[in-house]
Amino acid sequence: MFRRTFWFTAGAAAGVWATQKVNRKLKALTPESLAAQAADKAVEAGHRLKDFALDVRAGMVQREAELGDALGLDAAPDDARALPPQRYVAAIDHGITPNSPSRSGNSYNRNEDH
């Protein structure tokens, strides 16, 4: 009698366990769950890529300093690495745009060029 009760209970427990495991897998394979997992992996990969880029940049700065010391070059001031001012501002100051009349008074027609 006790043997049957034991095996019945063991079978019921195994059935409950298997059902829960299958339900968890089914929930993990829903489109929403897969999208969330993909987004998490993408964010994680982005963080790793950012860390890699920062490590590369630190290595570049270190190696540049080593080469500068080895060659006897002075370190460039921070202003030397600044970008030059933009040059296209002078072209915009004339007030000529594709939709405005040019200096000769003729309006610009894009279709005339073809």
N, C-alpha and C positions, 0 to 999 in steps of 0.2 A: 504494500500500500504506500509506504513512504517512498519507495523507489519511483513509482508512477508520479507521485506528487512532485518529487524533485525534478524529474525530466520534463514534466509539464511546465513547471515554473521556469526551468532553464530555457525551454523552447520559447515560452512567452517573452522572457527577457531578451533573448536573441532576436526575436521578431521585432520588438520595440526598438532595440538598438539599431537593427538594420533599417527599419522604417525611418528613424531619425536621421541616419547617415544619408540615405537616399534623398530625403527632403532637403537636407543641407546642400547636397550637391546640385539638386535641381534649382534651388535658390541662387546658388553661385553661378549657374549657367544662364540666368535670365539676361536679356539684353542690357537692362539697367545696371546689373551687377558687373557685367563684362565691360561696359563703358566706364564705370567707376574704377575698375581695376586698371584699365588702359590709361585713364587719366592719372591715376596714382603713379603708374610706372613712368609715364611721360614726365611728370613733375620730378620724380626721383632722378631720372636720366638728365633732366635739365640742371638739377643741383649738382650732379656729378660732373657734368660738362663745365659748369661755372667754376667749380673747384679746380678742375683740370686747367682751365684757362688762367685762373689766378696763379696756380703753381708754375705754369709755363712763363707767365709774365714776371713772376718773382725770379725765376731762373735766368730769364733774359737780362733783367736788371743786374743781377749778381755777376753774370758772365761779362756783361758790358763793362762793369766796374773793374773786373779782373783784367780784361783786355786793355782798358784805359790805363791801368796802373802798369801793366807790362810794357806798353808802348810809350809810356811817359806822356800821355795826353791829358790835358786838363779836362776836368768835368765840364760839360756844357751847362751854362746857366739855364734855369727853368724857362726863361723867356725865349731861348733859342728853339725850343720845341713847340712853341705856340704856333697856331695856324696863322697864315697871312690873312690880312683883311680881304673880304669878298670884293671882287672886281666888277661884278655885274650891276652894281648899284648905279653906275654912271649911265648905263644904257636905259635904265628905267626912268631916270630923271628927265629924259627928253619928252616924255608923255606920249610916245608913239606906241600904240598897241595894235594888234590885228583888227580890232573892231572900231578904232577911232580913225578919223581922217588924217592923212599924212600931211606933211608941210605943203605939198603942192595943191592941196584941197581935194584931191581925189580920194574916194573912200576905198578901203582895201577890200577886194573881192577875191576870196580864196579860189573860186572856180576859174578865174582868168588864168591862173598859172597852168592849168591842165589842158 
